[in-house]
Amino acid sequence: MKFILFATIALLYAAAVSPAPSTRSSHRAASNPASKVKSIPLRKASSSSNFVRKLSRTDFVRSQLARVARKYNLKPRMHAAEQSLPLVDESDEDWYGTVSIGTPAQNFKVLFDTGSADLWVPSTSCTSAACQNHVQYDSTKSSTYVSDGTPFSIQYGTGSMNGTVDQDVVQLGDYQVTTKFGEASTEADFFQQTTFDGILGMAYSAISSEQVPTPFETMVSQGVVDSPVFSFYLNTAADGTAGGELTLGGVNPNHYTGDITYVPVTQQQYWNVGLDGALVGGQQVSIATNLAAIDTGTTLIVMPTADAKAVNDLVGGTLIPNGDGSYSISCQTDSLPTFSIQFGGQKFDIAPKYYVLSNGDGTCVSGFAGMDMFGMDMWIVGDVFLRPYLSIYDLGQNRVGFATAK
């Protein structure tokens, strides 16, 4: 059973239509009276015409734009410096997308993780069992590979990996940057279970084990994106359409409704924000911390053990013996209360269908788990919260935004 999982994100961008070079005609109409050139008079419709009176000015403009789109087969696209990458939803536990490394491109499925700050993929030098059933990066096949060789090691909640830092071209959608990344030479057995090949960290590089800027930070510094903002939309298979999106350089307005609540980052390492409180069925829960890390790479909401017990007591969770702080819970979501979390003075409700996770065998596990995290007195707020809410990460203003997902 997986309790803390790394998770990720209908490509909306489309190619621009480039007009052909303009040409200026030097032909003149013949002055010969016998010329076959004919003039046809055109009349401008007055504002009192039937067609114009039926439409407001705004609607009339919209109708014209729609007609142009149909005529030239134009498709909606985002701002030139805004890119949305499709994410695959696997059982509401992992959301991953594709990046390319090297020249020619070698494609990898990676989990986009705001809870870490390193990009790594398996190397052809890796002999761990976890590497054998995943795509492995082959530096000998890339003309843009640059050797570095600095060793690094990363410890995740579900296992560790080791390797060396090297450099190559990394491409996300249409964006391409030259950056350093990790080639994994050993991987924990846990990674045998994952569909994705590697991880692309999107926290602050201050916590990078490789001690290099993240790919997104490199995009910002190189001017690849106009805005130092990215956002996640994690759609859920339970809603009938599996998948999601990671938008680089902005926010896709098609994926949220209502206002955005922004909360300042309290420490530029993880995406740490102030935690105002939590409620179950409208009842305030006594919790021991006021700090949360927003983490797309974790399935659950992980709390200090005392907080997890307080929440699960109210939602009907039962501690699983030797379950690493996890709780079983009723699969009958209709009988369970709404859980709410408070950020920036706002209350964000999470329906039971989001915090009750099915094991597929008629039993369910609670989305609230307990872990005393080596002195880190905070909540790790993962996909239980990020599925119903769009999350926005603003490096420029050091803040995180939340809005109700469509």
Buried (B, 14 or more C-beta within 10 A) or exposed (E): EBBBBBBBBBEBBEEEEEEEEEEEEEEEEEEEEEEEEEEEEEEEEEEEEEEEEEEEEEEEEEEEEEEEEEEEEEEEBBEEBBBBBBBBBBBBBBBBBBBBBBBEBBEBBBBBBBBBBBBBBBBBBBEBEBBEEBBBBBBEEBEBBEEEEEEBEBEBBBBBBBBBBBBBBBBBBEBBBEBBBBBBBBBBEBBBEBBBBBBBBBBBBEBBBBBBBBBBBBBBEEEBBEBBBBBBBBBBEEEEEBBBBBBBBBBBEBBBEEEEBBBEBBBBBBBBBBBBBBBBEEEEBEBEBBBBBBBBBBBBBBBBBBBBBBBBBBBBBEBBEEBEBBBBBBBEBEEBBBBBBBBBEEBBBBEBBBBBBEEEEEEBBBBBBBBEBEEBEBBBBBBBBBBBBBBBBBBEEBBBBBBBBB
